[in-house]
């Protein structure tokens, strides 16, 4: 939003794009050499401060402090600045209380004789319902329909309330159940990259009431997760007070090995940054290696920002960002002003042009060619293990003392087996047995190369006559319907289904613990294994 009393209104300039005229705050007109040194993520904070400056919530001192980032980032105790996000994204667990509070405020206004319909979010807000669906049914073609029906039955009152909110509240969009995981929906549909608010252009930015909100950083949008109260405050027009962060420049060079996926890359980056220590800092990716990554790959890396501890994992907008917007059906006219605006304020990136590299607090480098196939665990996502070491590592974890890399089991009891009967067949469980196998999470199920790779692996497995033990609870919950579409069009979904990985819903599901119950016979067998 802009203010008539904004002391920086003299920076408002016009931008002609494809026959249309827009306005924007020309940061280059500050004629301040410090601007070109700022990391691209900090430039977004600066633009928001300039545009929203009212000397009440956002003061002129905030602008000067941000311009002094190179010096003030190291100041003892930190320097507080005000940030005004362009929008808010919510999911149903954290979003329902926000809508409830707005409804309560309407009730109070009505009791006081006012017009309750005047109470609406001042900042645009999107709420995606993705946390309530559960894997009650799996390994069947109708599992998706049954789980969705049960979700509506269990959440009837909540959904009726949210439907009221969708109809009654202005400046708020509520995405219904079964649409997808909020972060993928954000990427595919909700993200603007550049806002057009009554003809005034400015960078898209957001806070979200979910830790993996950072996934949107992969598209060049600054955003991170906050608590529900903070998100609600932003909805009601308040700024966020934040410490001016240090920015770690993460340089990517080289190319990924064809046998390596974006998941391997992000696990490598996560382990690296955990060792470096980036809590409370921004991480901004740069270097020629970034140009080799798709937006899906970048989003995967940004998604795991909470796991490596940073506030954001930011990829500035480049040509691939615009291509992604085209592929996801954004209006061509909008794309023209997105590109023109970002170039006008020097926020458009050419990753192969090192002359654009800003100043960073510190710089680290990763050669993508050095990344190897990896898994993580057994308990924490940042405990990366090369695939070739997985068997040995897990066997060690079983007997290591209880901790992040240990279960504290007696080595002499590792071979203990417990029989159980499932569907009239006898099977045996032992320590380390798999009972749940889920293709899930906003990190993985939104990346075409990873999902199609899973489909091709399933195809090879079926062709080789391999199968999954029937007692294992298998499921697949894609990030959105688009994922199911390309799995169907590529012809690989039938092989996933043959292995038991039917689509069971569009939501977080097993990743957040909504895996549903295991058969009682397996639960009893697990208890017996633990007892022995």
Secondary structure, DSSP 4 states (H G I P E B T S, - for coil): ---TT-TTGGGEEEEEETTEEEEEE-GGGG--TTGGGS-HHHHHHHHHHHHH--SSSS-HHHHHHHHTHHHHTT-TT--EEEE--SEEEEEHHHHHHHHHHHHHHHHHHHHTTS-GGG---SSEEEEE--SS---SS-SSTTHHHHHHHHHHHHTHHHHHHHHHHHHH-TTEEEEPTTSB-HHHHIIIII--SEEEETTEEEE-EEEESSGGGGGGGGGT-EEEE--HHHHHHHHTTPPEEEE---EEEEEEES---TT--HHHHHHHHHHHHHHH--TT-EEEEESGGGGGS-HHHHHHHHHTHHHHT-SEEE----HHHHHHHHHTT--HHHHHHHHHHHHHTT----TT-GGG----SEEEEEEGGG---EEE-SS-TT-EEEGGGHHHHHHHHHHSPSBTTB----GGGTT--EEEEETTEEEEE-TT---EEEE--TTTTT-HHHHHHHHHHHHHHHHTT----TTSEEEE--SBHHHHHHHHHHT-HHHHHHTT--B--SSSGGGGT---PPPHHHHHHHHHHHH-
